[in-house]
């Protein structure tokens, strides 16, 4: 099968092209557009979706595009493997010529009665043929996503040409022949054919070795307990059918042994009768059906689809969490249905009868790999929480779909004298995160868990999210213990064959040996009481013993503090968070914002905020109004979005009458006074002392001590919290996020894994009787000194110079080495404070040497054993096996003693592992320096002298013109040379380089791709309605106008360049420093033309008209002026909104009237209406060396 390696990427591009075609088709076909909008409204009304029209229709278009691409794959697979007699697209040897001839004859014949016949009708002929065959009818029936919308004739031609392309030798570029009829490649298509679908549906296929492991421990023991007749299996999240295919093969083989006298087809059907699958994604079910069809064909001995029987499949598209009645109820109609939300609205791709037939049943085996994501759709989130569903009462907070599917899997299993078996691989997030509490504390104790297998350390392709495999039966527990596989270490590298990875091999070879322990896993039979309390700690190799010891003679942190948590949450960070320079540029007063701390801002005892948060509060009370202020104007564009935020009562801000400019919640007791903050999600523990609270989100929570607590009280606590012992405890009790969250990738190093250190978990942290105050205080002092030596600190102190930066770096390196040494002393002091060791192994002398990375005791142990070489490479350190000769003899002896204990003491061997030690991973000095100098330069380039003339008129400038003024400022010139690293570069060239990523174009058509422009249209519609609302019209549920629609959020894929996304974000809030005017410069000046982003809308319009006038004076043709005039069209609504009052500058007229009249003249000049100007698009950018020549005919 020569094409499958590159096929996924090639077809992904075809899906994108087809989406554009189908979107145009929907817009051009009023009946389809009307039907879709009615279906969207119906889905909104009954709670099936909370998505906007834009998001909902985009998803449906993707479904249709994927369906049309997949049908091409199915047809080509059938053609290439001679599974059908006719040929429509292509095939090996003469089959290609047959297809072309048949198509030409069809088009000639059809044209006699239908002059508009296209290649679409030829594709429909192939689909119609499949619909007539009993074996493939279900692939293309009325519920297929094919029929949501059909492609244009041109798009159909492109699809045909794609499959017919030949290489230089004349051979087909894509050949799907396979003598084994292997369809697993379709799993890759399922997962990666559409990035949008992959994100929305959390597409992730299950590797064969995982599927086999789970079936071995569910299907096989279930078959031993009960007869083969009537046996049933379901995967309620079946995806592309891996579990279904695996179960089918096993059951078919069982039937061969059990009933050798019946014919092959009958045996195949009996196996198929046992197999059931449901998935939310239509493409997944389509692939699963096709794969089962091919497998059934092969198993029955049939060689072609013609003549094959109409095998009966139990597959359906739908939401397994919504569909299906409670088992206690009978189907007396919708009004008695537990899934009344799903029953009152049926999507075109759903067959309600099939769904009820499948999901109303109970099964002998329930297996699967459910999605790990959280629920993004607000309406579905609200629906899932209802008590009508069996899982509703177990949903807490921002839950992952892991939880409801865990309950649903058991709910689908039989409950009779042979209870059903349940097996799944799923995210382990419920084990440590708070939303897993009800599942662990209330649900699992009622079920017969048989296996809890920690697979977070195994390499499972595609599964960057840490996982766990659970197996159980749908009945009360029948024994006191549960077999557990406890993780010790992660896979040390990416194995050539995942099924033979060291961790996975250790699991499979020793799963039945409860006394086994090695470098990778520990196998144990845990008492159920160990698994009855949240969180689960599944560490092996002595970790439970250390945790038990840490609890001895200690006090819980919760007893020493008054509160723990964060200042508040906005639930709209893109609207509330900005850089200081942005807020200054928008003239928002400093009383309306405060420093905002995130988890990334807390490192190695230092907490420094890198952004500001809008905080319209006085004495922690929300301001009653901000109308007419610069803040009002700044936030007005996102008003509807902010008003739509959900409240704690599951309503919206607007419905509850809450001000839209307020935070979602503010903890008044946490906005002032000293505190300890920490990084919520990191690879190691980072705590820092604050003498005054900032604003903190959930990623940088704070610990508040009782009133009257001293600075020393905070610093003593700071020391123990930053220790390696604390790191160990936190990782054992916190959720392992893998590499930056769901699907983040694979790491062979445990020290690279991110954890969530929650406040709830931290409250249970055990404190020793004595706290390390001295070293806590010293490390805090050193950290404050270090913070004053960074390039940023040098730049803030004045005009930076090379000498100042060199001196700072020298002192910075010395201070950091001292901190590393003192941290080692702290770690070893804390071991003794907890009773892990008896002797004092801290250094008593006053000549403690500073340490470089690589010189700590545990690193010497690693170097001598030649372990974890990646640790040294990643941290730019040199492994040493001999201690430095320059150290004091007493210190050398002490470190050797530490090394001996690490090698011999089981607890220290565990705690002195890289994953529990401070990494001291800081950004390279050179990068810090470049960023500090860049910021200094950009701040000064925003000086108004560069952007207004001496009369206060806004003036756009080319970079060359700007350089003329900059060259007269010696400070700017010197720092610019320092930033470049050399003094001899022209100022113009340096400025062009500096400003290249700091500008965003003035016109939407320059900023967005087509997807972004469609979203922009939705936002403009919302703004138009907001203006009507401001004028006195009423909008909302129950009003004639209805509610103002919430426009869709943007993604990075909506913007033409990454830096535009970086400056604008999900809500398109303009936070750039400068405005760009592409292709608007003088013919004699090729440098970019810029404006200042601090101009108000009237000033922007004035500057734009200046540019138009300047280009007119140079003789520009009207055609070239069109994008500039289009910019006036975009600005006019804002000028009318904010500048409707007369101003002397405009001769007593208002800017609104002035620019309205001006725009009328400009439209006449370029012979375009405002609507035509708004539709203007720049020429596509052509990249690369051209397309590869292919032959299609």
N, C-alpha and C positions, 0 to 999 in steps of 0.2 A: 504494500500500500504506500506508494511513493509520495503521496500528497499530504499525508496527515501531519508531518512535522511542522510544516508552515501553514497548513490549512486554516487553523484557528485564527491566526492573525489576519490572513487574507480575507476570510469571511467576516471578521469583525469590521473591516473596512467596508465590505459590501453592505453590512447591516446599517452602518452610518449613512451611506449613500441612499439606501432604500428608505430610511427614516425621513430624509428630506423629501423624497418623492411622495411618500404616503402622507406626509404633513400637508403638502401642496394639494394632494387629492382630496383630503378631508375638507380643506378650505374651499375647494372648487366644486364640491358635490354637496349642495345644500341639504339634501335628505340625510346624508351621513352625518354632517355637522349637527343637524337638528336632533337626530337620534342619539348621538353621543352626548350632547348637552342635556337631553332629557334623562339619559341613564346616569349621568354624573349628578344631576339634581336629586334623582331618586336615591342614589347611593349616599349622598349627603344627608338626606332626610332620615334614612333609617339607620344611620350610624355605621355603614359599611366602609366609609372613608371620611377623612377630614381634609383630604388633599384639595388644593386649588384646582381650578379647571386646567390651568397650564400643566401642573404636575401630573394630574390624572390622565389628561389626553396624551402627554408625552410618554407615559408608561404604556398606554394602550398602543400607541404608534410603535413603540419598541417591541411589544408583544407581536404585533402583526409583521413587522420587518423580520424578526427572528423566525417567525413561522414560515415566511416565504423563502428565506434563505435555507431553512432546514428542509423544506420539501424538496428543494434542489438537491440537497445532500442525499435524501432518501431515494429520490429517483435515480441519481447517478450511481449510488451503491447498488441498486437493483439492476441497472443497465450494465455496469461493469462486471457484475458477478452473474450475469445471465439469469437473473431471477424472474425476468419478464421477457416476453417475446418481442413486443414492439420496442422501439427506441425513439425518444423524443429529443434528448439533449445531445448525447454523444456516447462514446464507448470505445473499447479497443478495436483496433483493426478496422474492418469494414463497417462496424456498427456506427461509427461517426458519420460516414457517408450516407448510411441509411437514414439517420436522424435528419440530416440536412435535406435529403430528397423528400422525406415524408413531410417535413415542415413546408418546403416550397410548394408541394402539391396541395397541402391543406390551405395555405394562404391563397393560392390561385382559385381553388374551388370556393372558398368562403367569400372571396372578394366579389363573386358574381351576385351574391345576395346581400353582402355586407361590405360596402366599400371602405368602411372604417376599421376593418379587421386588423389586429396588430399581433405581435408576438405574445401578448398576454393571453390571447385566446388559444394560442398553441400550448402554452403552459397549462391552461385550464383543461385542455384535452388530456394531458398526462394525468392531471389530478382527477379528472372525471373517470379515467380508466381505473385508477386505484380505488375510486369510490365504488366501482362495479364489482371489484374482486372481494369475495367474502373475507379473505385474509387481511385486507388492508382498508376495509371500509371505515373502520373506526379512526384511522389516522386523519381522515379528511372530512369527517362528518360535520354536521351543522354547528357543533361546539368548537371546532378548530379555530384558532386565532387567525387563520387564513382569511376568514370571511368578515373580520372586523373592517377591513378595507383592502381593496385589491390595488396592485401597483399600476402605473401607467404603462402604455405600450413600450415607451422608451426604456423604462426601468426593467421590464421583462426582457427586452433585447439585451440589456447590459448583463443580466443574470445568465442568460444563455451564452453570451460571448465569454463570460468569465469561465464557465465550465468547458468551453470549447477551445480555450487558448492552447497553442502548441509552442514548444520550444524551437530552438534553431534546427534541431534534427527532425522536426516534423512530428514528434511524439507529443501526446497530451501532457500538459504540465501537471494535471491533477488526475491521478489514476487511483481509484478506490477498490481495485481488485484485491481480494484476500481469500486464499484457498480455505482458510478456517472460518470465514465469515465473521471475523472478530469485529465487534462493534464498540469496544471500549473507548475508541477514539472519540466517540460521540459524547463521552463524559467530559472530555476536555472542551468540546464545543459548548456543552451545557454550562460549564463553569465560566468560560471566558469569551463567549460570543458577543456579549454586550456588557460594557463596564457599568452602565446604568442598572441593568437587570441584576448583575452580580452584587451590586451594592444594595439594591432594594430588597432582593430576596435572599441575601446572604448565601449565595451559591457556593457550594464547596463539596466536591465529590469525596466519597469515602474510599480510601485505598483498599485493595483486595485483601491484604493481610489483616487489616482491622476488621473488615466485614466477616472474614472467615473465623477470626478469633471470637467475635460476638455470636455468630451462628453456632460455633462449637459449644458455647456455654448457654445457649437458649434453645435453639431448635433441636439439637441432639438430645439433651435430657428430656425435653418435652415429648419427643417421639418415643422415648423409652417408657413413658408413663401412660400413653394413650394410643388408641388405634389410629391407623393411617386414614381410614375412612372418616371423612368430615373434618380432617385436620386443617387448620387455617393459620395463615401468617399475614400480618399487615405491617407495612412501613408507612406511617401517617405523614412522613416528610420524605417521600420516596426519591426526590431528585431525579437523576437520570437512570435510576433503577438498579444500582449495584447490589443492594440487599435482596431485591426481588429476583434478580438473575441468579444470585448465589443460592437462594432458597429454592428456586425452581429446579436447578440442576440437582440439588440434593434430594428433593422430593421425587423427581423423575426417576432417579436411580433407585430410590426406595420402592417405587411402584414396579419397576422392572423385576425386583426380587419378590415383591409381595404378590404381584399378579402377572406372572410370565405369560399367561395364556391370552391376554387381551392384546389387541393390535397396538401399534406404536402411537397412532393418533389418539386413541382412547386413553392411553397412559399419559400422553402429553396433556390432554384436556383435564384429566384428574389432578395432575400436578398444578396446572394453571388455575383450577378451581380453588386451590388452597391459597393462591397468591393475591394479595390486595395492596393497592397503593394509592395514596392521595398526595397531591402537592399543590401549593398555591400558584406555582409558575406553570402556565400552559406549555411552554417549551419543554420543561422537565418531563411532564407526563407524555408529551408527544414522543420524546426520545425513548422514554421507558417502554412505551407501547411498541415502538419500532424494534427496539432491541429484543423484547420478548417475542415479537413476531418472528424475527430471524432465528432466535433460539428454538422456538417451537417448530419452525419449518425444518431446521436442521435435525432436531430430535425425532421428528416424525418420519424422517427419511424422504421428505418431499424435496425436490430440487428447484421448483419454481413456485412463484406465488399464484400463478394460474393453476387452478385445480386443487390448491391447498384449501383445507376446510375453513369454515368461519369459526376459528378458535374464539372462545369466550374469555375476555379479559375483565378483571375487576379493578379498573383504574379510573380515576376521576380527578378533574381539576377542582380545587376548592380549598377552603381554610379548615383544616382539621380541628382548629380551636373553636370554630363557630358552628360548623355543621354537625348534625347528628343529634338525636333526641336522648334525653336521660333514659337510662335503662328501665326505670320504674314506670315510665309513661308509655302509653300506646299512641299511635299516630292517628289522632282524631282531627287533625287539621292544624293550620298555622297557629290558631289561637291557643293551642295546647302545647306548642312546640317550645322546647328549651332553646332552640336556635332560631327564635322568631326574627331576630335581626337578619340572619342569613336567609331565612325562608321568605321574607317579605321583599327581598331584592336579590334576583339571580343574575349574575354576570353572564354575558353571552357565551363565555367559554366554560360555564358550569352546567352540569346536568344534575338537577336536584334529586331526581329519582335515584341515579347512581350513587350520589353522595350519601343519601339516607340509607340506601341498601348496604353500603360499605360501613358507614360510621355509626349506624345503629346497632351494629353487631358486636360480639365479643370474640376474642381470638385466643388461640393456644399460644401464639408467639407474637410479640410486638417488638420490633427492632427498628433502629434508625439512627440518623445523625441529624438532630434538629438544629435549626438556626440558633446562633449564639448572640445575635444582636438584640438591642433594646427596641422597643416599639416606637417608631418615629411618628406614626400617624396618630394624632390626638384622639380622633373619634374611635379608632380601633382600641387604643389604650384604655379609653373609658369603658368601652364595651366589654373587653376582656375581664375587667375588674368586677363585673356584676356577679352577685352571688348565685345567679341562675346557672352559672357554669361550674363544673366540679372543681376547677382550679382557682376560681375567683377569690376564695378566702385565703389563699396562700400567696397572693400577690402583694408585695410590700415595696413602697418607694419606687425608684427607677429600676425596675426588674429587667433581667434579660429573659428572652423567650425560653431559655433553658428551664425556667420554673414551670410555666403553664404546660409546656410539652412533657416535662417529667411526670406531672400529674395525669395528663391526658394519655400518655403511654400506658400507665397502670390502669387507667379507667377503661381502656380498650381491651384489656386482658380479661380472660374468663375468671369467674369467681367460684366455680362449682368445686366438686371434690378433687378435680385436677386443675388447680389454679393456673392461669396463663403465666408464661415466662416473659420477662421484659428485659431487653438489653439495649443499651445505647452508648455511643461515645458523645460526650457533650462538653461544653465549656465548664471548667471547674470554678467559675466565678462565684457560684452560689455557696461554695464551701467556706469562703472567708468574707465575702461582701454581705452587707446587712440584709439585702433583700432575700438572702438564702435562709434567714432565721426560721421563718414559718415552715419551710420545706424540711429542714433538718429537725426542728424541734417538735413539729406537729404531724407532718406527713409520713416521713420515713419510719418513725416508730410503729406505724400501723401496717407496714409492709415487710415482707420477708426478704430483706436484702441478703443476697448471697455473695456478692463480690463488689468490692470498691477497689478499683485499680488505678493508681496514680500514673497517668501516661504523660504528664507534663514534661518529663525529662527525655522522652522518646522522640526520635525524629519521625514525624508523620507528615509527608509531603502536603504542602498547602495549609497545614494547621499551625500557624504561628501562635494562635491562641492556646494557652495551656489547657489541657483536656484531662478528663477522667472517664473511665469506662465503668458503668454500673450495670449489674445484673441482679434481678430479683424476681420474686413471684408475687402475684396479686392476692396475697393472703396475709394473715397475721404472722409475726415471726414464729418460727418453729424451733429455733436453737438460740443459745445464749451468745454465740459468736458469729462474726462475719469475716470471711476471708478478705484480707487486705494486701495490696501491693503498695508498699511505702517507698517513696522516692528517696534516693541517697544523692546521686549525682546525675547531671544531664549528659546526653550524648556528647562525647568529646569532639566530634566533628561530623560533617555531613557524610553519612555512609554512601558508598556507591550503590548499594541496594538497601532501601529503607527497611525491608522485611528482615534484613540481617544485621541491623544496627545493634550495638552492644546492649543498650537499654532494653530494646524490644526483645532481643534474644534472651536476656536475663528473665524477662517477664514470662515468655512462653515456655522456657525450659524449666522454670522453677515454680510456676503458679501452683502446683500441687504439693509443694514442700513447705509447710508452714514454719519451719525452723531455719529456712535459708536466709542468708544475708551475704551480700558481696559489695563490690564498689559501686553498684548501680541501683540495686533495690534490696529491700528487706521484705520477706513474705511472713505474714503473721495472721493469726486468728484473733481479731480484736473483740473484746466484749462489747455488746451492743450499747452499753451505757456510754462507752467512749464516743460513739457516733450519735448520741442522742442530744448532744449540746453543740450549739453553734459558737465559734467557728470550728471546723474540722482542721486538725493538724495531722497531716499524713507524712511526716518526715520519718525516715528510717535511720539505721546505723547509730543508735544511741540518743537521737534527738529527744524522744519522750523522757528519757532519764534526766537529761539536762533541764528540760522544762519543769519536771517535778521538783528538782533541786532548787530551781529559781523561785518556786512558790514557797519554799520553806523559810519561815521566820522573816517574811517580808510583808510590806504594806502596799495595798493597791494604790496606784496613782490617784484614783478617783477620790480617795479620802484626804488628799493633800491639796486639792484644788477646788475652786468654786464653779468653774465652767470650762468647757472645751468645745470648740467649734469655730465658725467663721463669722465675720462681721455681717455678712448678708449676701444676697444674690440678686442680680439684676434680671436674670432669665432673658437677657438680650445684650450680651457683652459687646457685640459689634456696634450697638448704638451708644453704649455708655462709656466705653473705654477708648482712650486716645492718647497720643503723645502730648506732652506739655506744649510743644511747638504748635501743634494743630489747634489746641484750645486758645492759645495766645493769638494765633492767626485769625481765629473766628471771633475774637474780642469777647470771649467768655470770661467773666470775672473769676479771680482765684478763690473767692469765697464759695464758688459753685463746684469746685472739684478738689480732690485730695489724692495723694499718692496711693496707688493700688498695687498690692503685693500678690504675686502668683507663685506657684511652686517652683518655677524655674528661676525665681529671684532669690531663693534661699539655698545657699551653698556654704559648707565648711565654716559654720558659725557666723556667716555674714548674711544679712537680709537687706537688699537694696531694690526698691521699686523702680521698674523701668517703664511704667506708664502711669497715666492718671485716670481717675474715674469721675464721671459726672456725678455729683452728690448734692442735689438741690435740697439740702436739709439745713435747719438751724437748730442747734441744741437737740440733734437727733430727731427733730420733727420736720416732716415734709413741708416745703413751702406751699402755701395754698394756691399760688398762681405763678406762672412764669411768662404769661402772655405779653407779647411785645418786646421781650428781651432778646439779645443775641442767642441765648440758649434755646428760646422758643423757635427761632428761625432755623437753628442748627438741627433740632430734633423733629421739626414738623414733618419732614418727608417720611419718617418712619412711625408716624403717629398711629396709623391703623394697625401696623404690626405690633406696636407696644400695647395698644388697647386690646389686642386679641390674646395677649398672654393669659394663660390659664391661672386661675386663682386656686387657693386651697379648697374651695368649695366646688371645684370642677366647673366653674363658670368662667367668664372672661372679665378682664378689668372693666371693660365698657359696660357690660351687663350689670356689674356690681357697683358701678359709679365710682370706681377708683381712678385717681389721676394717672394719666398715661406716662407722665415724666418721673414717677416714683420707682424706687427699687421694689423688687418682688417682696423682699423682707429685709429688715435691718435689726440686728441684735443690739439694742441700745447700750447694754452693759459692756459691749466689746468694741466701742469706738474711741475709747480713751484709756490712758493708764498703761503701765508696763505689762509685758506679756512675753511668753515664749512662742515663737512660731516655728512651723516645720514644713518641709516639702511633702505634700500628700502622696505624690506618685514619683518614686525615684528608685534607683538601683541600690541605694544605701540610705541610712538615716541621716538627715540634715536638719538640725535644730539650731535656732539662733535667738538671742535675747534682744528684745526691743524695749527701750526705755519709754516709748510712747507708741500706741497702736497706730497702724495705718488702716486702710480699707483692705480686707482680706477676703478672697473668694475661697471656695472649698478646697482649692489646690494649695492653699497656704493658710491653714487654720491656726488658731491660737489657743494657748493654755493660759487661763487667768487664775492667779492665786488669790487667797483670801485678802480682803482689804487690810492694809497694814503690813503686808508681806514686804520684806526688804529686797534690795537688789541681790544681796547674798543668797537669799532664799531661792531666787530665780536661778542664779548662777550655779548653785549646788545641784539643782535639778537638771540644769542644762548639761552638766558634765556627764551624768549617768545616762541621760537620753542619747548622747552622742557617742556612747561607747560601743565596742564591738559586741558586747553581751546584749545590749539593747537591740542591735541590728539583728542578731540571731533570733531573739524572742519575737521581734516584729515580723520577720520573714516567716517564722513558723505559724504565726497567727494571722497573717494578712494575705490578701488575694494576690496571686502571681499573675501579672498582666502579660508575661512574655516580653516581646520587644515592642513597647509602646502600644499595647492594646490589641484589640481583636484582629486576627489575621496579620499580625505585624511581621511575621517572618521567623526564621530559625536562628538560634544562637547556640554554639557548642559550649558556651561559658556561662555558668550559673551567675557569675558576678555581673553579667550584662542584662539580667532579667529585671524588669520593672515590677514594683509592688505598690499596692495601695495601702498606705498607712493611715487608717481612719481614726477619727476621734473616739468612736465607740470601742475599737480595739485597744486604743492607747489607754483608756480608763482602767483596763485590767492589767496594765503593766505593773509588775512587782518591783517595789523599791526596797533596796537593802536598808538596814538600820542606820548606817552611816553613809552620807553622800559625799562625793569628791569635790567639795567646795573649792579648795585651793587650785586644783587644775582646771576646774570649770571657769574660775575667775581669770586665770592666766591665759587660757585659750581665747576667752572673749576679748581680753585686752589686745592680744596679738592679732586677732581678727580685725579689730577696729583700726589698728595700725596698718594692717595689710590693705584695708579698704581705702585708706588715704594715700596709698602708693600706686594705685592703678593709673593707666593712661587717662581714663575718664576723669579721675581726680585732678591730674595735672592739667587737663584741658579746662576744667571748671575753675581752676585757680587763677587763670590768666591766659595770655597768649602762649601756647606751648612752644618749647624750643627743644632742640636735640639734646642739649646738656641736661635740661630738666628731666627729660624722659630717660636718659641713660642713668642718671643718679637714682631715679625712682625705681628703675628695674633692678639695680644692684640691691637696694634696700628691700625690695619686694622679695627677691629670691632668698635673701638671708632670713627674713621674717617667716617665709613659708617653710623653710627648712626647720626652723625652730618649732613651728606649729606641728609639723610631722613628728618630730621627736617627742613633743609633749603629749601628742595624741597617743603614741605608743605607751608612754608612762600611764596615761589615763586608763587605757584598755587593761593593762596588767594590774593596776590598782583595783579596778572594778571586779576582776576575777576574784581577788581576795575578799573584797567587801561582800560578795555573794556566797563565799565559802566554797568556791570551785577549786581553789588552792589554799593551802595554809600559810605558806611562806610569803614574805613581802618581796616581790620581784621588781620593785621600782627602784630607780637610781637615786641614791641619797645625795650625791655630790652636786656642787654648784658649777661643774664644768661639763654639763650635758651637751654633747655635740649635736649640731643640726644634722638632720638626716635627708639624704636624697632618696627618691623613690628607687626601690631595688635593694635598700640597705636594711629594711626591717626584718625582724627574725623570721617571720613566716615566709618572706620572699627568699631568704637564704635557703630555707627548707625546700621551697619550690625549685630553686636553681640547682641545688645539690641532687634533687630527685629528677631533674629535667622535666618537671611538670609545668602545665599551664604556661607555655611559652608565649601564648597570645596575651597574657597579662602584661608581660614586659613590653611587648611590641606596642600594644594599645596605649600604654602609659608612658611611652618613650623613655623607658628606664633600662638600665643595664643589669642583667642578672649577675650576682656575685656568689661565689662559693666560699670565699675567705673574707673574714671581717676586715675592714679598713685598718691599716696599721697606725693611722693617725689618731684613732680613738684612744681615750684614756684607758689604761689597762683594766681598771675596775669595771668600766662600762663594757669592754670587750668580754670580760668574764661573765658579766650579768647576761649579755645577749646569748652567749653560748649556753648558759643555763636555761634560758628561755627556749632555745632551739631544742635542747634535749627533752624538755617537757612536752613541747609540741609533738615530738616524734614518739613519745612514750605514753603520755597522758590522754586517755580517750576523749575527755571533755575538751581539753585544749586543742587536740587534733581537729575537733569539729569546729570550735569557735575561731581558731586561727586559720580559717580558710579564706581565700580571697573574697568570697561572696559576703563575708561578714566584716571585712576590713575597709577602712576609708580609702577611697580611690584617689583623692586629691586630683581629680581630673578637671583641669581648668582650661579655658580657651587659651590658645597660644598667644604670647605677649604681642607678637606682630599683628595678629588679628584684632586684639583689643586696641592696639595703637591706631590701626587704620580706621576702626570705627569711631574712636574718640576724635581723631583729626577730621574725619568726614563730617561728624556732627557739628564740630566747631565751625567748619567752613560753611556748611549749609545754613546754620543759624545766622551767620553774618551776611550770607547772600540773600537772606530774606529782608534785609534792611530796606525800608521804603524808598531810600534815595535811589535805589536801582530800578524801581518799578513805577515811580511817579515823576513827572517832570517838575520843574520849579513852580509851576502853576497848580500842582496837585492833580494833573491829568494822568490817568492810568496809561502806561506806555509799554506795549510789548517790545521785547528786545531779542535780537539774534544773539547767539552765544558770542559771536565776534564783537558785537557792540558792547555786550556785558563785559567782555574781557578788557576792552579799552578802559573802562572805569575801574575794574579790579586791579589792573596793572598800576594804578596810581595809589593803591593802598598797600604800604610795605608789609603790614601784618598779614594781610590776606595772601600776598605773594609769597612770603616766607613760609607760612603754614601750608600753602598749596604745594610748594616744593618739598616740604617735609612729608606731606601725604604721598606725593609721587615717588619719593625716595631719591630724587635727583633735581638739581636746581636749573638745568639747562633746557627743560621742555617749555615750549610756548604756552603762555597762559591760556590761549584759546583752546588748544588741544587738551590741556588739563581740565579746563572747565567742562568741555564737551563730555569727557570721560566721567567726571564727577556727577554731572547732572543727568546723564543718560537714563538712569533708573529712578529718578526723582520726579519725573513728569508723567502726567496722564493727559491724553488728548482731550481737546475741548468738545469734540463731537462724539455722540454715542456710536455712530457707525465706525469710527476709528477705534473705539474701546472694546466693543463686543464682537463675538462671533454671532452667527445667526441665532443660536440658542439663547444667547444673552440678549439680543435685540428683541426676541419674543417676550422674554421676561421683562425687559424695559417697557414694552408696550403695556404689560399688565400693571406695572408700577405707575405709568402715566395715567392709566384709566383710574387707578385708585386715587392719585393726586387730584384728578379732575373732580371726583366725587367728594373728596375732602374739601375742596374749595367751595363746592355747592353746600356742603355741611356748614362751613364757616359763614356762608351767606344766609344761613337760617333754615335750610332744608333739614328734614329729619330722616335719619337712616338707622336701621336696626331691625331685628327680628320683629315681625308683626306690623311693620310700617309698609306703606305702599312701595317705597323705594327699596325695601329690603336692606340687609346689612351691606356695608362697604366690604368688598372682597379683600382678603389678605393676600397681597401679591407673593409670588414664589421667591424663595431665597436663591441667590446666585451660587455658582460653584466656580472653581478655578477654570473649569473647561469652558465657561461662558465668555472668558476674556481672551483677547487676542494675544496678550503678553502676560507673563507671570507677574511682572512688577505692577501691572494695573490691578490685578487681583490682590496683591500684597497691600496696596494702598487703599483698596475699596472694600474688600471682604464680602461676606454673605449678603449684607444689606446695602451694598454699594454706597457706603458713607464716604464722602470725599475727604481723605486724610493726607493727600499728596501736598508737596510744597509748591509745585509749579505746574502750570498748564502748558501743554504742548500744542503747537499749531502746525501739523504736518504739511509739507509741501507749500508753505505760505511765505517762504523767504524770497529775498531779492535774487535775481538771476546772477548777480555778482557776488553773492554771499551764500555759500552752500551750508553754513552752520544752522542748526535748528533754531526756530523762533519760539520763544517762551513768554509766558506771562506769569504773574504771581497768583497763587491759589488763594491769597487773602483778599482779593478783590470781591466786592459784592456783585450781585447779578447785573446791576446797572453798569457798574464799572467794567465788568466782563463784556457786556454788549458794546460799550463805548470803545474798548480796546479792539474788539473784533471789527467794528466799523472802521476804525483807524487803519487796520490791516487791509481791509477791502479798498479803502481810498488810496493807500500807498501802492497796492498792486495795480489799481486802475491807472495811476499816474505813470506806471511803467509799461502800460499798454497791454495788460493781460486781457485775454479773450474772456467774454462772459462765462463760457463753459468752465474755465478754471476757477471762477469765483463761486461756483455753485456750493461747494462744501462750506465755505466761509459764511455764505448767506444762510445755509442750512443751520449753522450754529446760532444765528439770530432767531431762527424759528424755535429752536429748543429753549433759548433763554427767555423769549418774550412772556410765556406764562408766569415765570418767576419774577420778572420785572413788574408785570402787572400786579402780582400779589404783594410784593414787598416795597414797591416804589410808585405808588399811585398818587402820592401827594406832590404838589408843585415844588420845584426846587429852583433857586436862582441860577444855578449852573446851566439849566436847560431853558433859560429865558423866561422863567415863570411858568413854564409848562411842567407837567409831571414826566419823569423818565418813561413811565408806561405809555403815555400818549406820544411822546417823542419817538420812541423806538417802534411803536406800532405803525406810525406814519412812515418812518424810515424803512421798515420791513416791506411795507406795501410798494415803496419805490424800488427797493432792491429786487423784489419778486418780479416786478415789471421789467427791470433791467435784464435779468437773466432768463426771462420768459418761462418762469416756473411758478406753479402755485405752492403755497406752504405745504400742502399734502405731498406734492411731487418732491419738494426739497427734503421733507422728512423721510421719504423713501430712497433718497440717494445712498449709494453704497460705493466704497472705494474699490478699485480694481483688485482682484485677488492677487496675493503675493505668490509668485512662482518660485519654488525652491528646487534645489537639486540639479541634476544634469539631464533632466528629461525622463520620460517614461521608457521602460524597456519595450522594445519592439516585440509584439506578439502577433501570431497569426490566428484568426478565429474562423476563417472560412476555407 
